[in-house]
Amino acid sequence: MEKRKRGRFIAFEGIDGSGKTTQIRLLQQRLQQKHIPCACTAEPTDGPVGRLIRQILRGDVRTDEQVIAPLFVADRTDHLLNPDRGIRRQLEEGTSILMDRYYFSSYAYQCSENVPMERIIDFNKDCAAILRPDATVFLDLKPEEAMRRISANREHTEIFETMERLTRVRGNYFTAFERMREEETVITVDAQGDEEELSERIWRQLSGIFVS
């Protein structure tokens, strides 16, 4: 029997306001037009650990901030290996996966004042041993523009989306990418400009991965 080609695994990262959700949707549409099966996903998931993470982030559940990084890893490990809906199974069946957040979860980094980045990166390596993305697309946006987009599109700006925090999270991304650049394929894309222009920039970077 002909062996089905493994799907591609592309992770999208960026601070809030960088347009990840829109760009994932536009890339999915492009791939579908080329008859490439693909699915979109995100973390935290809608599973029990993912729901707990969201409760912690909203402040509904109080806990030490040291807890958030291992919870992300627990949720992500299930996301990778779940026998029914796991990412690895879908990839092996030929479906490409477009994922919002993976190694460098912005939510985890927002806690990096109290959780050393070395610890977060060390946790992330456990999941990298299971499955590494073909590429991580980092949509780089200046915090001032991110805040403008957030304020324009939401009735209430959430507490963690302050200028100070956006600036710190963006800096943490760059620090993490620099530390792991020999192990990961990270594509940094300028997220300024309109949605279609950004979509074209992303496709120019990724087209070789999907047509190879």
Biotite code that builds the C-alpha atoms (Angstrom):
import biotite.structure as struc

atoms = struc.array([
    struc.Atom([0.000, 0.000, 0.000], chain_id="A", res_id=1, res_name="MET", atom_name="CA", element="C"),
    struc.Atom([1.148, 3.531, -0.688], chain_id="A", res_id=2, res_name="GLU", atom_name="CA", element="C"),
    struc.Atom([2.335, 5.217, 2.485], chain_id="A", res_id=3, res_name="LYS", atom_name="CA", element="C"),
    struc.Atom([0.621, 8.533, 3.125], chain_id="A", res_id=4, res_name="ARG", atom_name="CA", element="C"),
    struc.Atom([2.899, 11.540, 3.315], chain_id="A", res_id=5, res_name="LYS", atom_name="CA", element="C"),
    struc.Atom([3.229, 13.038, 6.791], chain_id="A", res_id=6, res_name="ARG", atom_name="CA", element="C"),
    struc.Atom([1.517, 16.376, 7.229], chain_id="A", res_id=7, res_name="GLY", atom_name="CA", element="C"),
    struc.Atom([3.422, 19.535, 8.119], chain_id="A", res_id=8, res_name="ARG", atom_name="CA", element="C"),
    struc.Atom([3.365, 21.019, 11.604], chain_id="A", res_id=9, res_name="PHE", atom_name="CA", element="C"),
    struc.Atom([3.521, 24.826, 11.732], chain_id="A", res_id=10, res_name="ILE", atom_name="CA", element="C"),
    struc.Atom([3.332, 26.737, 15.023], chain_id="A", res_id=11, res_name="ALA", atom_name="CA", element="C"),
    struc.Atom([2.426, 30.427, 15.189], chain_id="A", res_id=12, res_name="PHE", atom_name="CA", element="C"),
    struc.Atom([3.700, 32.659, 17.966], chain_id="A", res_id=13, res_name="GLU", atom_name="CA", element="C"),
    struc.Atom([3.463, 36.364, 18.760], chain_id="A", res_id=14, res_name="GLY", atom_name="CA", element="C"),
    struc.Atom([2.238, 38.815, 21.365], chain_id="A", res_id=15, res_name="ILE", atom_name="CA", element="C"),
    struc.Atom([-1.478, 39.572, 21.535], chain_id="A", res_id=16, res_name="ASP", atom_name="CA", element="C"),
    struc.Atom([-2.532, 41.793, 18.658], chain_id="A", res_id=17, res_name="GLY", atom_name="CA", element="C"),
    struc.Atom([-0.025, 40.303, 16.207], chain_id="A", res_id=18, res_name="SER", atom_name="CA", element="C"),
    struc.Atom([-2.799, 38.652, 14.172], chain_id="A", res_id=19, res_name="GLY", atom_name="CA", element="C"),
    struc.Atom([-2.070, 34.948, 14.731], chain_id="A", res_id=20, res_name="LYS", atom_name="CA", element="C"),
    struc.Atom([-5.707, 33.834, 14.542], chain_id="A", res_id=21, res_name="THR", atom_name="CA", element="C"),
    struc.Atom([-6.331, 35.678, 11.279], chain_id="A", res_id=22, res_name="THR", atom_name="CA", element="C"),
    struc.Atom([-3.124, 34.455, 9.667], chain_id="A", res_id=23, res_name="GLN", atom_name="CA", element="C"),
    struc.Atom([-3.763, 30.848, 10.648], chain_id="A", res_id=24, res_name="ILE", atom_name="CA", element="C"),
    struc.Atom([-7.209, 31.088, 9.042], chain_id="A", res_id=25, res_name="ARG", atom_name="CA", element="C"),
    struc.Atom([-5.817, 32.655, 5.851], chain_id="A", res_id=26, res_name="LEU", atom_name="CA", element="C"),
    struc.Atom([-3.095, 30.012, 5.583], chain_id="A", res_id=27, res_name="LEU", atom_name="CA", element="C"),
    struc.Atom([-5.658, 27.263, 6.096], chain_id="A", res_id=28, res_name="GLN", atom_name="CA", element="C"),
    struc.Atom([-7.754, 28.682, 3.244], chain_id="A", res_id=29, res_name="GLN", atom_name="CA", element="C"),
    struc.Atom([-4.693, 28.819, 0.996], chain_id="A", res_id=30, res_name="ARG", atom_name="CA", element="C"),
    struc.Atom([-3.775, 25.207, 1.748], chain_id="A", res_id=31, res_name="LEU", atom_name="CA", element="C"),
    struc.Atom([-7.336, 24.007, 1.198], chain_id="A", res_id=32, res_name="GLN", atom_name="CA", element="C"),
    struc.Atom([-7.348, 25.700, -2.209], chain_id="A", res_id=33, res_name="GLN", atom_name="CA", element="C"),
    struc.Atom([-4.225, 23.667, -2.999], chain_id="A", res_id=34, res_name="LYS", atom_name="CA", element="C"),
    struc.Atom([-6.017, 20.496, -1.785], chain_id="A", res_id=35, res_name="HIS", atom_name="CA", element="C"),
    struc.Atom([-3.692, 20.096, 1.185], chain_id="A", res_id=36, res_name="ILE", atom_name="CA", element="C"),
    struc.Atom([-5.626, 18.685, 4.178], chain_id="A", res_id=37, res_name="PRO", atom_name="CA", element="C"),
    struc.Atom([-5.066, 20.830, 7.254], chain_id="A", res_id=38, res_name="CYS", atom_name="CA", element="C"),
    struc.Atom([-6.514, 21.515, 10.678], chain_id="A", res_id=39, res_name="ALA", atom_name="CA", element="C"),
    struc.Atom([-6.163, 24.371, 13.162], chain_id="A", res_id=40, res_name="CYS", atom_name="CA", element="C"),
    struc.Atom([-5.614, 23.991, 16.865], chain_id="A", res_id=41, res_name="THR", atom_name="CA", element="C"),
    struc.Atom([-4.393, 25.972, 19.860], chain_id="A", res_id=42, res_name="ALA", atom_name="CA", element="C"),
    struc.Atom([-3.302, 25.680, 23.432], chain_id="A", res_id=43, res_name="GLU", atom_name="CA", element="C"),
    struc.Atom([-4.402, 25.593, 26.099], chain_id="A", res_id=44, res_name="PRO", atom_name="CA", element="C"),
    struc.Atom([-6.823, 22.974, 24.828], chain_id="A", res_id=45, res_name="THR", atom_name="CA", element="C"),
    struc.Atom([-10.443, 22.458, 25.832], chain_id="A", res_id=46, res_name="ASP", atom_name="CA", element="C"),
    struc.Atom([-9.433, 19.424, 27.895], chain_id="A", res_id=47, res_name="GLY", atom_name="CA", element="C"),
    struc.Atom([-9.493, 19.348, 31.707], chain_id="A", res_id=48, res_name="PRO", atom_name="CA", element="C"),
    struc.Atom([-5.958, 20.705, 32.153], chain_id="A", res_id=49, res_name="VAL", atom_name="CA", element="C"),
    struc.Atom([-6.545, 23.391, 29.537], chain_id="A", res_id=50, res_name="GLY", atom_name="CA", element="C"),
    struc.Atom([-9.721, 24.499, 31.308], chain_id="A", res_id=51, res_name="ARG", atom_name="CA", element="C"),
    struc.Atom([-7.805, 24.707, 34.593], chain_id="A", res_id=52, res_name="LEU", atom_name="CA", element="C"),
    struc.Atom([-5.106, 26.829, 32.917], chain_id="A", res_id=53, res_name="ILE", atom_name="CA", element="C"),
    struc.Atom([-7.750, 29.262, 31.672], chain_id="A", res_id=54, res_name="ARG", atom_name="CA", element="C"),
    struc.Atom([-9.267, 29.498, 35.153], chain_id="A", res_id=55, res_name="GLN", atom_name="CA", element="C"),
    struc.Atom([-5.847, 30.342, 36.571], chain_id="A", res_id=56, res_name="ILE", atom_name="CA", element="C"),
    struc.Atom([-5.195, 32.959, 33.884], chain_id="A", res_id=57, res_name="LEU", atom_name="CA", element="C"),
    struc.Atom([-8.566, 34.597, 34.540], chain_id="A", res_id=58, res_name="ARG", atom_name="CA", element="C"),
    struc.Atom([-7.937, 34.591, 38.277], chain_id="A", res_id=59, res_name="GLY", atom_name="CA", element="C"),
    struc.Atom([-10.852, 32.241, 39.038], chain_id="A", res_id=60, res_name="ASP", atom_name="CA", element="C"),
    struc.Atom([-8.408, 29.739, 40.554], chain_id="A", res_id=61, res_name="VAL", atom_name="CA", element="C"),
    struc.Atom([-5.587, 31.012, 42.753], chain_id="A", res_id=62, res_name="ARG", atom_name="CA", element="C"),
    struc.Atom([-2.267, 29.207, 42.662], chain_id="A", res_id=63, res_name="THR", atom_name="CA", element="C"),
    struc.Atom([1.465, 29.795, 42.777], chain_id="A", res_id=64, res_name="ASP", atom_name="CA", element="C"),
    struc.Atom([2.706, 31.013, 39.392], chain_id="A", res_id=65, res_name="GLU", atom_name="CA", element="C"),
    struc.Atom([5.311, 28.222, 39.409], chain_id="A", res_id=66, res_name="GLN", atom_name="CA", element="C"),
    struc.Atom([2.428, 25.857, 38.618], chain_id="A", res_id=67, res_name="VAL", atom_name="CA", element="C"),
    struc.Atom([1.570, 27.316, 35.194], chain_id="A", res_id=68, res_name="ILE", atom_name="CA", element="C"),
    struc.Atom([4.575, 26.002, 33.215], chain_id="A", res_id=69, res_name="ALA", atom_name="CA", element="C"),
    struc.Atom([4.193, 22.304, 34.169], chain_id="A", res_id=70, res_name="PRO", atom_name="CA", element="C"),
    struc.Atom([0.437, 22.569, 33.573], chain_id="A", res_id=71, res_name="LEU", atom_name="CA", element="C"),
    struc.Atom([1.105, 23.798, 30.035], chain_id="A", res_id=72, res_name="PHE", atom_name="CA", element="C"),
    struc.Atom([3.408, 20.829, 29.475], chain_id="A", res_id=73, res_name="VAL", atom_name="CA", element="C"),
    struc.Atom([0.794, 18.387, 30.796], chain_id="A", res_id=74, res_name="ALA", atom_name="CA", element="C"),
    struc.Atom([-1.850, 19.890, 28.501], chain_id="A", res_id=75, res_name="ASP", atom_name="CA", element="C"),
    struc.Atom([0.534, 19.926, 25.528], chain_id="A", res_id=76, res_name="ARG", atom_name="CA", element="C"),
    struc.Atom([1.645, 16.321, 26.043], chain_id="A", res_id=77, res_name="THR", atom_name="CA", element="C"),
    struc.Atom([-1.977, 15.166, 25.884], chain_id="A", res_id=78, res_name="ASP", atom_name="CA", element="C"),
    struc.Atom([-2.482, 17.405, 22.854], chain_id="A", res_id=79, res_name="HIS", atom_name="CA", element="C"),
    struc.Atom([0.413, 15.632, 21.126], chain_id="A", res_id=80, res_name="LEU", atom_name="CA", element="C"),
    struc.Atom([-0.338, 12.037, 22.070], chain_id="A", res_id=81, res_name="LEU", atom_name="CA", element="C"),
    struc.Atom([-4.087, 11.772, 22.664], chain_id="A", res_id=82, res_name="ASN", atom_name="CA", element="C"),
    struc.Atom([-5.112, 8.643, 20.688], chain_id="A", res_id=83, res_name="PRO", atom_name="CA", element="C"),
    struc.Atom([-8.346, 10.205, 19.417], chain_id="A", res_id=84, res_name="ASP", atom_name="CA", element="C"),
    struc.Atom([-7.454, 13.809, 18.599], chain_id="A", res_id=85, res_name="ARG", atom_name="CA", element="C"),
    struc.Atom([-3.715, 14.051, 19.123], chain_id="A", res_id=86, res_name="GLY", atom_name="CA", element="C"),
    struc.Atom([-1.552, 16.171, 16.833], chain_id="A", res_id=87, res_name="ILE", atom_name="CA", element="C"),
    struc.Atom([0.916, 13.382, 16.081], chain_id="A", res_id=88, res_name="ARG", atom_name="CA", element="C"),
    struc.Atom([-1.808, 11.018, 14.903], chain_id="A", res_id=89, res_name="ARG", atom_name="CA", element="C"),
    struc.Atom([-3.292, 13.661, 12.595], chain_id="A", res_id=90, res_name="GLN", atom_name="CA", element="C"),
    struc.Atom([0.143, 14.378, 11.105], chain_id="A", res_id=91, res_name="LEU", atom_name="CA", element="C"),
    struc.Atom([0.787, 10.689, 10.493], chain_id="A", res_id=92, res_name="GLU", atom_name="CA", element="C"),
    struc.Atom([-2.562, 10.493, 8.686], chain_id="A", res_id=93, res_name="GLU", atom_name="CA", element="C"),
    struc.Atom([-1.430, 13.241, 6.298], chain_id="A", res_id=94, res_name="GLY", atom_name="CA", element="C"),
    struc.Atom([-3.167, 16.261, 7.831], chain_id="A", res_id=95, res_name="THR", atom_name="CA", element="C"),
    struc.Atom([-1.078, 19.405, 8.273], chain_id="A", res_id=96, res_name="SER", atom_name="CA", element="C"),
    struc.Atom([-1.493, 21.169, 11.614], chain_id="A", res_id=97, res_name="ILE", atom_name="CA", element="C"),
    struc.Atom([-1.515, 24.951, 12.079], chain_id="A", res_id=98, res_name="LEU", atom_name="CA", element="C"),
    struc.Atom([-1.191, 25.696, 15.779], chain_id="A", res_id=99, res_name="MET", atom_name="CA", element="C"),
    struc.Atom([-1.577, 28.862, 17.786], chain_id="A", res_id=100, res_name="ASP", atom_name="CA", element="C"),
    struc.Atom([1.203, 28.677, 20.421], chain_id="A", res_id=101, res_name="ARG", atom_name="CA", element="C"),
    struc.Atom([3.485, 25.755, 21.084], chain_id="A", res_id=102, res_name="TYR", atom_name="CA", element="C"),
    struc.Atom([6.873, 25.895, 22.805], chain_id="A", res_id=103, res_name="TYR", atom_name="CA", element="C"),
    struc.Atom([6.898, 29.553, 23.665], chain_id="A", res_id=104, res_name="PHE", atom_name="CA", element="C"),
    struc.Atom([3.421, 30.025, 25.086], chain_id="A", res_id=105, res_name="SER", atom_name="CA", element="C"),
    struc.Atom([2.964, 33.720, 25.740], chain_id="A", res_id=106, res_name="SER", atom_name="CA", element="C"),
    struc.Atom([0.843, 32.933, 28.776], chain_id="A", res_id=107, res_name="TYR", atom_name="CA", element="C"),
    struc.Atom([3.698, 30.974, 30.332], chain_id="A", res_id=108, res_name="ALA", atom_name="CA", element="C"),
    struc.Atom([6.149, 33.768, 29.617], chain_id="A", res_id=109, res_name="TYR", atom_name="CA", element="C"),
    struc.Atom([3.882, 36.327, 31.226], chain_id="A", res_id=110, res_name="GLN", atom_name="CA", element="C"),
    struc.Atom([4.678, 34.498, 34.451], chain_id="A", res_id=111, res_name="CYS", atom_name="CA", element="C"),
    struc.Atom([8.413, 34.573, 33.812], chain_id="A", res_id=112, res_name="SER", atom_name="CA", element="C"),
    struc.Atom([8.900, 37.221, 36.479], chain_id="A", res_id=113, res_name="GLU", atom_name="CA", element="C"),
    struc.Atom([8.482, 34.386, 38.962], chain_id="A", res_id=114, res_name="ASN", atom_name="CA", element="C"),
    struc.Atom([9.278, 31.360, 36.780], chain_id="A", res_id=115, res_name="VAL", atom_name="CA", element="C"),
    struc.Atom([12.864, 31.331, 35.442], chain_id="A", res_id=116, res_name="PRO", atom_name="CA", element="C"),
    struc.Atom([12.985, 31.119, 31.652], chain_id="A", res_id=117, res_name="MET", atom_name="CA", element="C"),
    struc.Atom([15.498, 28.277, 31.944], chain_id="A", res_id=118, res_name="GLU", atom_name="CA", element="C"),
    struc.Atom([12.805, 26.230, 33.644], chain_id="A", res_id=119, res_name="ARG", atom_name="CA", element="C"),
    struc.Atom([10.220, 26.996, 30.954], chain_id="A", res_id=120, res_name="ILE", atom_name="CA", element="C"),
    struc.Atom([12.657, 26.130, 28.157], chain_id="A", res_id=121, res_name="ILE", atom_name="CA", element="C"),
    struc.Atom([13.621, 22.921, 29.953], chain_id="A", res_id=122, res_name="ASP", atom_name="CA", element="C"),
    struc.Atom([9.946, 21.933, 30.190], chain_id="A", res_id=123, res_name="PHE", atom_name="CA", element="C"),
    struc.Atom([9.453, 22.709, 26.512], chain_id="A", res_id=124, res_name="ASN", atom_name="CA", element="C"),
    struc.Atom([12.287, 20.359, 25.545], chain_id="A", res_id=125, res_name="LYS", atom_name="CA", element="C"),
    struc.Atom([10.268, 17.411, 26.865], chain_id="A", res_id=126, res_name="ASP", atom_name="CA", element="C"),
    struc.Atom([7.597, 18.059, 24.232], chain_id="A", res_id=127, res_name="CYS", atom_name="CA", element="C"),
    struc.Atom([10.197, 18.805, 21.563], chain_id="A", res_id=128, res_name="ALA", atom_name="CA", element="C"),
    struc.Atom([11.451, 15.252, 22.095], chain_id="A", res_id=129, res_name="ALA", atom_name="CA", element="C"),
    struc.Atom([7.968, 14.019, 21.136], chain_id="A", res_id=130, res_name="ILE", atom_name="CA", element="C"),
    struc.Atom([7.302, 16.314, 18.198], chain_id="A", res_id=131, res_name="LEU", atom_name="CA", element="C"),
    struc.Atom([9.103, 19.339, 16.834], chain_id="A", res_id=132, res_name="ARG", atom_name="CA", element="C"),
    struc.Atom([7.326, 21.740, 14.450], chain_id="A", res_id=133, res_name="PRO", atom_name="CA", element="C"),
    struc.Atom([8.582, 21.941, 10.885], chain_id="A", res_id=134, res_name="ASP", atom_name="CA", element="C"),
    struc.Atom([8.676, 25.687, 11.505], chain_id="A", res_id=135, res_name="ALA", atom_name="CA", element="C"),
    struc.Atom([7.640, 28.200, 14.131], chain_id="A", res_id=136, res_name="THR", atom_name="CA", element="C"),
    struc.Atom([6.357, 31.464, 12.639], chain_id="A", res_id=137, res_name="VAL", atom_name="CA", element="C"),
    struc.Atom([6.921, 34.399, 14.974], chain_id="A", res_id=138, res_name="PHE", atom_name="CA", element="C"),
    struc.Atom([4.767, 37.378, 14.015], chain_id="A", res_id=139, res_name="LEU", atom_name="CA", element="C"),
    struc.Atom([6.793, 40.294, 15.296], chain_id="A", res_id=140, res_name="ASP", atom_name="CA", element="C"),
    struc.Atom([4.794, 43.380, 16.182], chain_id="A", res_id=141, res_name="LEU", atom_name="CA", element="C"),
    struc.Atom([5.838, 46.446, 18.166], chain_id="A", res_id=142, res_name="LYS", atom_name="CA", element="C"),
    struc.Atom([3.977, 46.640, 21.497], chain_id="A", res_id=143, res_name="PRO", atom_name="CA", element="C"),
    struc.Atom([2.553, 50.099, 20.651], chain_id="A", res_id=144, res_name="GLU", atom_name="CA", element="C"),
    struc.Atom([0.870, 48.738, 17.516], chain_id="A", res_id=145, res_name="GLU", atom_name="CA", element="C"),
    struc.Atom([-0.259, 45.623, 19.378], chain_id="A", res_id=146, res_name="ALA", atom_name="CA", element="C"),
    struc.Atom([-1.936, 47.760, 22.032], chain_id="A", res_id=147, res_name="MET", atom_name="CA", element="C"),
    struc.Atom([-3.614, 49.868, 19.348], chain_id="A", res_id=148, res_name="ARG", atom_name="CA", element="C"),
    struc.Atom([-5.068, 46.763, 17.694], chain_id="A", res_id=149, res_name="ARG", atom_name="CA", element="C"),
    struc.Atom([-6.153, 45.241, 21.002], chain_id="A", res_id=150, res_name="ILE", atom_name="CA", element="C"),
    struc.Atom([-7.874, 48.439, 22.110], chain_id="A", res_id=151, res_name="SER", atom_name="CA", element="C"),
    struc.Atom([-9.624, 48.817, 18.753], chain_id="A", res_id=152, res_name="ALA", atom_name="CA", element="C"),
    struc.Atom([-10.973, 45.278, 18.649], chain_id="A", res_id=153, res_name="ASN", atom_name="CA", element="C"),
    struc.Atom([-11.964, 44.560, 22.236], chain_id="A", res_id=154, res_name="ARG", atom_name="CA", element="C"),
    struc.Atom([-14.413, 46.188, 24.545], chain_id="A", res_id=155, res_name="GLU", atom_name="CA", element="C"),
    struc.Atom([-12.166, 45.603, 27.542], chain_id="A", res_id=156, res_name="HIS", atom_name="CA", element="C"),
    struc.Atom([-8.390, 45.301, 27.501], chain_id="A", res_id=157, res_name="THR", atom_name="CA", element="C"),
    struc.Atom([-7.424, 42.414, 29.756], chain_id="A", res_id=158, res_name="GLU", atom_name="CA", element="C"),
    struc.Atom([-5.101, 43.110, 32.633], chain_id="A", res_id=159, res_name="ILE", atom_name="CA", element="C"),
    struc.Atom([-2.138, 41.168, 31.242], chain_id="A", res_id=160, res_name="PHE", atom_name="CA", element="C"),
    struc.Atom([-2.250, 43.159, 27.992], chain_id="A", res_id=161, res_name="GLU", atom_name="CA", element="C"),
    struc.Atom([-0.545, 46.237, 29.377], chain_id="A", res_id=162, res_name="THR", atom_name="CA", element="C"),
    struc.Atom([2.231, 47.943, 27.436], chain_id="A", res_id=163, res_name="MET", atom_name="CA", element="C"),
    struc.Atom([4.779, 46.835, 30.003], chain_id="A", res_id=164, res_name="GLU", atom_name="CA", element="C"),
    struc.Atom([3.722, 43.213, 29.749], chain_id="A", res_id=165, res_name="ARG", atom_name="CA", element="C"),
    struc.Atom([3.522, 43.208, 25.963], chain_id="A", res_id=166, res_name="LEU", atom_name="CA", element="C"),
    struc.Atom([7.049, 44.629, 25.848], chain_id="A", res_id=167, res_name="THR", atom_name="CA", element="C"),
    struc.Atom([8.364, 42.051, 28.277], chain_id="A", res_id=168, res_name="ARG", atom_name="CA", element="C"),
    struc.Atom([6.685, 39.096, 26.536], chain_id="A", res_id=169, res_name="VAL", atom_name="CA", element="C"),
    struc.Atom([8.034, 40.219, 23.141], chain_id="A", res_id=170, res_name="ARG", atom_name="CA", element="C"),
    struc.Atom([11.518, 40.443, 24.641], chain_id="A", res_id=171, res_name="GLY", atom_name="CA", element="C"),
    struc.Atom([11.158, 37.003, 26.189], chain_id="A", res_id=172, res_name="ASN", atom_name="CA", element="C"),
    struc.Atom([10.285, 35.527, 22.802], chain_id="A", res_id=173, res_name="TYR", atom_name="CA", element="C"),
    struc.Atom([13.457, 36.916, 21.273], chain_id="A", res_id=174, res_name="PHE", atom_name="CA", element="C"),
    struc.Atom([15.548, 35.666, 24.191], chain_id="A", res_id=175, res_name="THR", atom_name="CA", element="C"),
    struc.Atom([14.068, 32.161, 23.905], chain_id="A", res_id=176, res_name="ALA", atom_name="CA", element="C"),
    struc.Atom([14.500, 32.032, 20.134], chain_id="A", res_id=177, res_name="PHE", atom_name="CA", element="C"),
    struc.Atom([18.135, 33.102, 20.448], chain_id="A", res_id=178, res_name="GLU", atom_name="CA", element="C"),
    struc.Atom([18.841, 30.395, 23.013], chain_id="A", res_id=179, res_name="ARG", atom_name="CA", element="C"),
    struc.Atom([17.215, 27.673, 20.894], chain_id="A", res_id=180, res_name="MET", atom_name="CA", element="C"),
    struc.Atom([18.105, 28.861, 17.395], chain_id="A", res_id=181, res_name="ARG", atom_name="CA", element="C"),
    struc.Atom([20.349, 25.883, 16.688], chain_id="A", res_id=182, res_name="GLU", atom_name="CA", element="C"),
    struc.Atom([17.568, 23.439, 17.585], chain_id="A", res_id=183, res_name="GLU", atom_name="CA", element="C"),
    struc.Atom([14.436, 25.095, 16.160], chain_id="A", res_id=184, res_name="GLU", atom_name="CA", element="C"),
    struc.Atom([13.417, 26.514, 12.782], chain_id="A", res_id=185, res_name="THR", atom_name="CA", element="C"),
    struc.Atom([12.016, 29.923, 13.724], chain_id="A", res_id=186, res_name="VAL", atom_name="CA", element="C"),
    struc.Atom([10.834, 32.254, 10.950], chain_id="A", res_id=187, res_name="ILE", atom_name="CA", element="C"),
    struc.Atom([10.439, 35.852, 12.110], chain_id="A", res_id=188, res_name="THR", atom_name="CA", element="C"),
    struc.Atom([7.911, 37.775, 10.014], chain_id="A", res_id=189, res_name="VAL", atom_name="CA", element="C"),
    struc.Atom([7.231, 41.508, 10.252], chain_id="A", res_id=190, res_name="ASP", atom_name="CA", element="C"),
    struc.Atom([3.583, 41.717, 11.369], chain_id="A", res_id=191, res_name="ALA", atom_name="CA", element="C"),
    struc.Atom([3.101, 45.356, 10.349], chain_id="A", res_id=192, res_name="GLN", atom_name="CA", element="C"),
    struc.Atom([0.721, 46.112, 7.491], chain_id="A", res_id=193, res_name="GLY", atom_name="CA", element="C"),
    struc.Atom([-2.618, 44.747, 6.358], chain_id="A", res_id=194, res_name="ASP", atom_name="CA", element="C"),
    struc.Atom([-3.749, 41.130, 6.693], chain_id="A", res_id=195, res_name="GLU", atom_name="CA", element="C"),
    struc.Atom([-3.368, 40.151, 3.033], chain_id="A", res_id=196, res_name="GLU", atom_name="CA", element="C"),
    struc.Atom([0.132, 41.616, 2.797], chain_id="A", res_id=197, res_name="GLU", atom_name="CA", element="C"),
    struc.Atom([1.195, 39.710, 5.911], chain_id="A", res_id=198, res_name="LEU", atom_name="CA", element="C"),
    struc.Atom([-0.376, 36.529, 4.551], chain_id="A", res_id=199, res_name="SER", atom_name="CA", element="C"),
    struc.Atom([1.733, 36.825, 1.401], chain_id="A", res_id=200, res_name="GLU", atom_name="CA", element="C"),
    struc.Atom([4.907, 37.348, 3.445], chain_id="A", res_id=201, res_name="ARG", atom_name="CA", element="C"),
    struc.Atom([4.146, 34.236, 5.486], chain_id="A", res_id=202, res_name="ILE", atom_name="CA", element="C"),
    struc.Atom([3.423, 32.136, 2.405], chain_id="A", res_id=203, res_name="TRP", atom_name="CA", element="C"),
    struc.Atom([6.700, 33.161, 0.766], chain_id="A", res_id=204, res_name="ARG", atom_name="CA", element="C"),
    struc.Atom([8.476, 31.802, 3.841], chain_id="A", res_id=205, res_name="GLN", atom_name="CA", element="C"),
    struc.Atom([6.436, 28.578, 4.112], chain_id="A", res_id=206, res_name="LEU", atom_name="CA", element="C"),
    struc.Atom([5.655, 27.581, 0.525], chain_id="A", res_id=207, res_name="SER", atom_name="CA", element="C"),
    struc.Atom([8.831, 25.510, 0.202], chain_id="A", res_id=208, res_name="GLY", atom_name="CA", element="C"),
    struc.Atom([7.849, 23.464, 3.271], chain_id="A", res_id=209, res_name="ILE", atom_name="CA", element="C"),
    struc.Atom([4.479, 22.510, 1.805], chain_id="A", res_id=210, res_name="PHE", atom_name="CA", element="C"),
    struc.Atom([5.522, 21.862, -1.789], chain_id="A", res_id=211, res_name="VAL", atom_name="CA", element="C"),
    struc.Atom([8.635, 19.840, -0.954], chain_id="A", res_id=212, res_name="SER", atom_name="CA", element="C"),
])
